[in-house]
Amino acid sequence: MAGRTRRSPSAAIAADPVAALEGRLGHRFAQRALLVRALTHASYAAEHAPAEPQDPLAFLGDAALGLVVAEHLVGAEPAAAVGRLTPRRAALVADDALARWAVTLDLGPLLRLGRGAEQTGGRATTSILATTLEAVLGALYLDAGLPAVRHVVGRLAGWHDGRVVG
């Protein structure tokens, strides 16, 4: 094919930030629209109909995250009292922790924000980053199920490949 240049896979990923995110997650989405929606803040959706906001995905991702974290904690300490596990779970799913994971995944630059959220520094806001991380987990759950969420959360938390440690 004379005259055509082929881009390397790394150049293609650089040109497609969503593909780069898929690489960081270790999951290629069959339903890529879910991942794009997970990156769409309500302020953007309000300004750009018919874009759909991330909120329902964040709701689902919060539930999946809570289950994965609880499962890990109980697997790691099956005899631990609930009073010991609850604060540990709360620390792992707190906005500050989730925002750090969002930064690790470099979600901020990928966010689709409305003008107001953009002007007030929404890309670096703890609550927006935490909600976006939850939305990404919700999208991951819908695309590939709980095992995929376990894997990603396990990697972010530094667990053994996302498997419950027993």
matplotlib code that plots the C-alpha trace (Angstrom):
import matplotlib.pyplot as plt

x = [0.0, 2.2, 1.7, 0.0, 1.7, 0.8, 0.6, 2.1, -0.2, 1.2, 0.5, -3.0, -3.6, -2.2, -4.6, -7.5, -7.5, -10.4, -8.3, -5.5, -7.9, -9.0, -5.3, -4.8, -7.9, -6.7, -10.1, -11.3, -15.0, -17.3, -19.8, -17.5, -20.5, -20.7, -17.2, -17.8, -21.0, -19.0, -16.8, -19.8, -20.6, -24.2, -23.2, -22.0, -25.1, -27.3, -25.5, -25.1, -28.3, -28.7, -25.5, -26.4, -24.9, -22.7, -24.9, -26.7, -23.4, -21.9, -24.8, -24.2, -20.4, -20.7, -22.7, -20.2, -17.3, -18.9, -19.4, -15.9, -14.3, -16.5, -15.8, -12.0, -12.1, -14.1, -11.9, -8.8, -10.1, -13.1, -13.3, -13.1, -15.9, -18.1, -17.0, -13.4, -14.4, -16.8, -14.2, -11.7, -14.4, -15.4, -11.7, -11.4, -14.6, -14.2, -14.1, -10.5, -9.4, -11.5, -10.2, -6.7, -7.6, -9.1, -5.9, -3.9, -6.1, -5.7, -9.5, -9.4, -8.3, -10.9, -13.9, -16.6, -17.6, -20.0, -18.7, -19.4, -17.8, -14.8, -14.4, -14.5, -11.8, -14.0, -11.3, -9.4, -12.4, -12.4, -16.1, -16.2, -13.2, -14.6, -18.0, -16.3, -14.3, -17.5, -19.1, -16.2, -16.7, -20.4, -19.6, -17.1, -19.7, -22.3, -19.7, -18.0, -19.5, -18.2, -15.0, -13.8, -14.6, -12.7, -9.7, -9.6, -10.3, -7.7, -5.1, -5.9, -6.0, -2.8, -4.4, -3.2, -4.5, -8.0, -8.5, -9.8, -6.9, -7.8]
y = [0.0, 2.8, 6.2, 5.0, 5.2, 2.7, 4.0, 1.9, 0.5, 3.0, 5.9, 4.7, 4.5, 8.1, 9.2, 7.5, 8.4, 6.0, 3.1, 4.2, 4.1, 0.6, -0.3, 1.1, -0.8, -4.0, -4.4, -3.7, -2.7, -4.6, -1.8, 1.2, 3.6, 2.6, 3.8, 7.1, 7.6, 6.8, 9.8, 12.1, 14.4, 15.6, 19.1, 18.0, 16.0, 18.9, 21.1, 18.4, 16.5, 13.5, 12.8, 10.7, 11.4, 9.0, 9.0, 5.7, 4.0, 5.5, 4.2, 0.7, 1.0, 2.1, -1.1, -3.3, -1.7, -2.2, -5.9, -6.4, -4.6, -6.5, -9.8, -9.1, -8.0, -11.1, -13.3, -11.9, -12.1, -14.5, -14.4, -10.6, -8.8, -6.5, -3.7, -4.2, -4.6, -1.7, 1.1, -0.6, -0.9, 2.8, 3.9, 1.9, 3.3, 6.9, 9.7, 10.5, 6.9, 6.7, 10.0, 8.7, 5.7, 8.0, 10.0, 6.7, 5.9, 9.5, 10.0, 13.8, 14.7, 12.3, 13.8, 15.4, 18.4, 21.3, 24.8, 25.6, 22.4, 23.0, 26.6, 25.6, 23.0, 20.0, 17.8, 17.9, 17.8, 14.9, 14.3, 14.4, 12.1, 9.6, 9.6, 9.1, 6.1, 4.6, 5.2, 3.5, 0.5, 0.5, 0.5, -2.3, -4.3, -4.0, -4.8, -7.7, -8.6, -8.7, -10.6, -7.6, -5.2, -7.5, -7.5, -3.7, -2.9, -5.5, -3.9, -0.4, -1.5, -3.5, -6.9, -10.1, -9.6, -8.8, -12.2, -12.5, -13.2, -16.0]
z = [0.0, -1.3, 0.2, 3.3, 6.7, 9.4, 12.9, 15.6, 18.3, 20.8, 18.4, 17.9, 21.6, 22.0, 19.4, 21.2, 24.9, 25.6, 24.2, 26.5, 29.5, 28.4, 28.5, 32.0, 33.1, 31.5, 29.8, 26.3, 26.3, 24.1, 24.7, 24.5, 24.8, 28.4, 29.1, 27.3, 29.4, 32.5, 31.7, 31.1, 34.0, 34.5, 33.7, 30.2, 29.6, 30.4, 27.8, 25.1, 24.6, 24.0, 26.0, 29.0, 32.5, 34.4, 37.5, 37.0, 36.3, 39.4, 41.5, 40.1, 40.4, 44.0, 44.8, 42.9, 44.6, 48.0, 47.3, 46.0, 49.0, 51.5, 49.8, 50.0, 53.6, 54.7, 52.6, 54.2, 57.7, 57.9, 61.7, 62.0, 63.8, 61.7, 63.9, 62.7, 59.0, 58.7, 59.2, 56.9, 54.2, 54.7, 54.3, 51.0, 49.5, 50.8, 48.2, 48.9, 48.2, 45.0, 43.8, 44.2, 42.1, 39.5, 39.4, 39.0, 36.0, 34.7, 34.5, 35.0, 31.5, 30.0, 31.8, 29.7, 31.8, 31.3, 31.2, 34.8, 36.1, 33.8, 35.0, 38.7, 38.3, 38.1, 36.7, 40.0, 42.3, 44.7, 44.5, 40.7, 40.4, 42.9, 41.2, 37.8, 39.2, 40.5, 37.0, 35.3, 37.6, 36.9, 33.1, 33.7, 35.6, 32.8, 30.1, 31.7, 35.1, 38.6, 37.8, 35.8, 38.6, 41.1, 38.8, 38.4, 42.1, 43.1, 41.0, 42.2, 45.8, 45.5, 46.2, 44.6, 41.0, 42.4, 43.9, 47.5, 49.8, 52.2]

ax = plt.figure().add_subplot(projection="3d")
ax.plot(x, y, z, "-o")
ax.set_aspect("equal")
plt.show()
